Amino acid sequence: MTEMSKRERVMAAIKGEPVDRVPVSFYEHNHKAERSSDTLFPHLLEQNRKFDWDFIKIQCRASCYGEAWGCEYRWDPERGPILKDYIIKNADDLKKIKRLNPAEGVFGDQIRVVKLLGKALKGSTP
């Protein structure tokens, strides 16, 4: 079998088709890097260039869902987000949960990471 591109390898593996080798990547929570798209994008790009992964698993920061709906966190550089206050304290607080625009706030920040990586990698790495 001839060597496959990263995209060919990953797509074939997803379909259960033969591959030249198993696609490889790595996932981590890097609390310092994942705090914003301004730090996560260059971190993921550097990791991909350093290790030449077959695909990139983009990790939302550990607190993104809580942050999106109003929980408050204190940031510890070693341990990551530490919950200070949460939005749901009783059943009536469930009314505070609102529909969010996924292109804004912490979710929009993740979309920005995807767009920046796509532009930088020009589709070479899924």
N, C-alpha and C positions, 0 to 999 in steps of 0.2 A: 504494500500500500504506500502511495506517495504521501509526503508530509502535507497535512491539511493546514489551512489558515485557522486562526483562533475561532473565527466566526463559524467556519465550516465544521470544525471539531465540536464546538458547543452545540450547534444546531443538530448535528447528527446524533450526538449523545442524548439530547432531549427527545429525539424521535426514536431512540432505541436502535439506531443504525450503527454499522461498524465505524470505528474511529481509529486513527493511527496511534493514538494513546489517550489515556483518560484525561479529560480537561482538569486543570488545576487552578485553584485560587485560594485565598485566605481571607478570613473574616476576623475583625477585632473591634473592640470598643476602645478607641483612643480618646479618652475624655477631653484632653486638651484640644485635639484636632476637630472632634465632632461638634464642638460648641457652636460653630457657625460655618456657613458655606465658604467664607473667606479663609478659613483654616482647613476645613475638611477637603475641599477640592485640591489644593496643592499637596496635601498629605496623600490622598488616594492616587494622584498622578505620579508622585514620587515613588510610592510603593509599587505601582504598576511598572514604572520604568526600571526600578531596581530589580524586581523579581520576574518581570515579563509574564504576568499571570494570563491565563486564557480568558478569564472574565473577571469583572469587578463586582463584588457584592457591596453595594453602597449602604452603609449603616446609618440609619437615623440616630440622632443622639438619644441616649437612654431615657431622657425625660420628655421627649417630644410630644407624646400623647397627653401627658398631664399638663405640660406647658400650654398646649393648644387650647385646652378648655379652662385655663385659669389657675392651675396649681402653681405655687411659688417654690423656687429652689434656691439654695445657696450652692455656689460652685466651689468645690474643693479640687485643686489641681491633681491630686493623687487619686482620690476616690470618686471623682465625678460629681454629678448632681446629688444634693442631699435635700430631701423634702422639708420645706419650712412650713407650708400651709397647703391644705387641699381644699378643693371646691365643694365636694360632697361630704357633708357632716351629718345629714339626716335625710329622710325620704323627700321632704319638701325641696331640698337642694337639687334634686334631679331636674327641677324646672329650670335651673341655671344652664343646663346643657343645651347649647344652641348649635344649629347647623353652621359649619364653618366653610369658608371658601378655601379649597385645598391649594390654591395658588398664592395664598397669603400666609403671613406668620411663619411658624416653624416648618409647616409643610411646604410653603413656597420656597423656603430656604433650601429644602432638600431637592426641590425641582430645579433650582438654580445649580446645584451640584451636578445633577444629571446633565443639564444643558452644557455646562462648562466642560465636563468630561467628554461629552459627545463631540463638541467642537474641537477640543484639544487632540482627541484620539482619532478623529475623522472616521469613526465607525470601525476602526481596526480591532477593537476589543469590546466584546459584548458586556 
